[in-house]
């Protein structure tokens, strides 16, 4: 699409010269000999080039009229040599730039091209802000609440940088998806994205998994194997549940963040690496600092760009959009005839407390769609975890604690229940309780249950 420049100049010869130069450079040109004629043409122009000294209404008055009409068309003012103070006044009134007369045609084109570049940047910036304000989905992250719009805007700002990001929030809020969105919108998008679940790796294997090992480093090390960080070189590493990393590994992670270097297990050779680090936690790392289970220097290295992801119960206005999005997604994944959710079903979802956040919402909808028979999910089709709901409701009654139990006894019963659900896996039990693995061990020792 051609760019149209409106030239406002009362001197016919100069106006003609400017017109020929601009047309030769590929611009469309409109002409006006005075400001009154220019006002009738200004809505057709992408750029206005005007003299300050005009018959009748002068250039400053023209700028004022354009401002009142809320026209965002950039304006370049031309002014005779010796009246630069007028040009400064015009810039204060909203002009994009000025040309002192006499000027060369090269200078003219440089100023015009600069003004068009600024217009393009402003238009792109305004469009981005409007999109972020109106959109309710960023990749597969859904929400229209003010806090989610702010998160979308933050992702857009921090993704192009190399800054380390610490994502905080309860299990199931979507930290993994946000980490992938940050990587996807970064300059490293076509490079590796390596997720490391710090809870699932046994402590005695964590160093070799993260940093690799040399042949013969330990019994069974028959080959040399690079670690997760080497696999992510030039890309992004996502450290999920960073609060569960043992102290011995925290020191090595700190070195990666500070020096971008490490050694494989069984090697003295220092290796340099280029990775961006994203981390996530579902526990309060500041509490872990106080307990002495997390290094303060590592915390501040990770906490360069903190991003707190709200629980679903804190943004219930997003549930209708989430439900609609998930039903359509699950309909394709399951091959289900259900492709819509009723208002009554949405209201039932809105009334629930969602301890498992978005992950639980997706599970509930999947279960409900599998058992539903019609194309529209109705309120009666929604299968909530009523056992868990009744426990929460009963605990919110007249008593803080179950009748006949002390606080210590109640805490012990919760920990034992978590261990039972995790089949004795302490790392998994710690995740269920929102604790670090070391914090759970401390409580088990107090209870006399830690071997």
ZITA-V955224 format. One record per run of one state. SS is the DSSP state (~ for helix, > for strand, _ for the rest). FROM is the first residue (numbers start at 1). TO is the last residue. If there is no record, write none. Layout:
BEGIN
ss=[SS | SS]
from=[FROM | FROM]
to=[TO | TO]
END
This chain:
BEGIN
ss=[_ | > | _ | ~ | _ | > | _ | ~ | _ | > | _ | ~ | _ | > | _ | ~ | _ | > | _ | ~ | _ | > | _ | > | _ | ~ | _ | > | _ | ~ | _ | > | _ | ~ | _ | > | _ | > | _ | ~ | _ | > | _ | ~ | _ | ~ | _ | > | _ | > | _ | > | _ | > | _ | ~ | _ | ~ | _ | > | _ | ~ | _ | ~ | _ | > | _ | ~ | _ | ~ | _ | > | _ | ~ | _ | ~ | _ | ~ | _ | ~ | _ | ~ | _]
from=[1 | 4 | 9 | 12 | 25 | 28 | 33 | 35 | 45 | 47 | 52 | 59 | 69 | 74 | 81 | 84 | 93 | 97 | 102 | 105 | 135 | 137 | 139 | 141 | 143 | 146 | 159 | 165 | 169 | 175 | 185 | 193 | 198 | 203 | 212 | 213 | 214 | 225 | 226 | 228 | 232 | 236 | 241 | 242 | 245 | 247 | 260 | 261 | 263 | 265 | 266 | 271 | 273 | 276 | 282 | 285 | 292 | 296 | 303 | 305 | 309 | 312 | 315 | 316 | 335 | 340 | 342 | 343 | 351 | 357 | 372 | 376 | 378 | 379 | 382 | 386 | 396 | 407 | 422 | 426 | 434 | 437 | 448]
to=[3 | 8 | 11 | 24 | 27 | 32 | 34 | 44 | 46 | 51 | 58 | 68 | 73 | 80 | 83 | 92 | 96 | 101 | 104 | 134 | 136 | 138 | 140 | 142 | 145 | 158 | 164 | 168 | 174 | 184 | 192 | 197 | 202 | 211 | 212 | 213 | 224 | 225 | 227 | 231 | 235 | 240 | 241 | 244 | 246 | 259 | 260 | 262 | 264 | 265 | 270 | 272 | 275 | 281 | 284 | 291 | 295 | 302 | 304 | 308 | 311 | 314 | 315 | 334 | 339 | 341 | 342 | 350 | 356 | 371 | 375 | 377 | 378 | 381 | 385 | 395 | 406 | 421 | 425 | 433 | 436 | 447 | 451]
END
